[in-house]
Amino acid sequence: MQFAAKLAEVPLWGKKLVTVNGEEVVLINDKGTITACENYCPHQGSPMLAGVVKDGAISCPRHGWHYDLANGACTDHPGYTLKTYRVEVVGDDIMIGTATESD
């Protein structure tokens, strides 16, 4: 797990862009649940930081495609998957799992 941000940096209903291991990651606080996904939509690369979060999903700001924040699945076009990251909150620290880790 890698440190991503302090909990206070991602307020309720807010988002924060961080870079972890060279990857741009969007941290999201949806109703008190912290999730993390890649910043670029797998369809045409639109920045997901500008996406709207609702009911555990984020929508791409360019075409409105919806991605489940739990697993990255696109509910509108099943052939596309948004990369999501495992998140743990340890005290005041938001930690995320990255693809380069063996755990």
C-alpha positions as CSV (number, residue, x, y, z in Angstrom):
1,M,0.0,0.0,0.0
2,Q,1.2,3.5,-0.9
3,F,0.4,6.7,0.9
4,A,-1.9,8.9,-1.3
5,A,-3.2,11.8,0.8
6,K,-4.5,12.8,4.2
7,L,-8.2,12.2,4.8
8,A,-8.9,15.9,5.4
9,E,-7.7,16.6,1.8
10,V,-10.7,14.8,0.3
11,P,-13.7,16.4,1.9
12,L,-17.2,14.8,1.9
13,W,-18.5,14.7,-1.7
14,G,-15.0,15.9,-2.9
15,K,-12.3,14.6,-5.2
16,K,-8.5,15.0,-5.2
17,L,-6.0,14.2,-7.9
18,V,-2.8,12.6,-6.7
19,T,0.2,10.9,-8.3
20,V,1.2,7.6,-6.9
21,N,4.1,5.6,-8.5
22,G,3.8,7.8,-11.6
23,E,0.1,7.2,-12.0
24,E,-2.5,9.9,-11.8
25,V,-5.2,8.7,-9.4
26,V,-8.5,10.4,-8.4
27,L,-9.4,10.0,-4.8
28,I,-13.2,10.3,-4.2
29,N,-15.1,10.8,-1.0
30,D,-18.6,9.5,-1.8
31,K,-20.9,9.7,1.3
32,G,-17.9,9.1,3.6
33,T,-16.5,6.1,1.5
34,I,-13.1,6.7,0.0
35,T,-12.5,5.2,-3.4
36,A,-9.8,5.6,-6.1
37,C,-9.7,5.3,-9.8
38,E,-7.4,6.2,-12.7
39,N,-7.7,9.8,-13.9
40,Y,-8.3,9.0,-17.6
41,C,-11.4,7.4,-19.1
42,P,-10.5,4.3,-21.0
43,H,-12.8,5.3,-23.9
44,Q,-11.2,8.5,-25.1
45,G,-8.9,9.7,-22.2
46,S,-11.1,12.4,-20.7
47,P,-10.0,13.4,-17.2
48,M,-12.2,11.6,-14.6
49,L,-11.4,14.3,-12.1
50,A,-14.1,16.3,-13.8
51,G,-16.6,13.4,-13.6
52,V,-19.8,13.4,-11.6
53,V,-20.0,10.9,-8.7
54,K,-23.4,9.5,-7.7
55,D,-24.5,6.3,-6.0
56,G,-21.0,4.6,-6.2
57,A,-20.4,5.4,-9.8
58,I,-18.4,8.1,-11.7
59,S,-19.5,9.4,-15.1
60,C,-17.1,10.5,-17.8
61,P,-17.4,14.2,-18.4
62,R,-17.0,13.8,-22.2
63,H,-19.7,11.2,-23.0
64,G,-21.4,10.5,-19.7
65,W,-20.4,6.8,-19.5
66,H,-20.8,5.4,-16.0
67,Y,-18.2,3.4,-14.2
68,D,-18.7,1.4,-11.0
69,L,-16.2,2.7,-8.4
70,A,-16.1,-0.7,-6.7
71,N,-14.8,-2.6,-9.7
72,G,-14.4,-0.2,-12.6
73,A,-17.0,-1.9,-14.8
74,C,-18.6,0.4,-17.4
75,T,-22.4,0.0,-17.0
76,D,-23.1,1.6,-20.4
77,H,-20.4,-0.3,-22.5
78,P,-19.3,-3.5,-20.8
79,G,-16.1,-3.7,-23.0
80,Y,-14.6,-0.9,-21.1
81,T,-13.2,-0.9,-17.6
82,L,-11.8,2.0,-15.5
83,K,-8.8,1.0,-13.4
84,T,-9.7,1.2,-9.7
85,Y,-7.4,0.9,-6.7
86,R,-7.8,-0.9,-3.4
87,V,-8.1,1.8,-0.6
88,E,-7.4,1.6,3.1
89,V,-7.8,4.5,5.5
90,V,-5.2,4.2,8.3
91,G,-5.8,6.8,10.9
92,D,-5.7,10.0,8.9
93,D,-3.9,8.5,5.9
94,I,-5.4,7.3,2.7
95,M,-3.4,4.4,1.4
96,I,-3.9,2.8,-2.0
97,G,-2.8,-0.5,-3.5
98,T,-0.9,-0.2,-6.8
99,A,-0.3,-2.6,-9.6
100,T,3.4,-2.8,-8.8
101,E,2.8,-4.4,-5.4
102,S,2.8,-8.1,-4.8
103,D,0.0,-8.0,-2.2
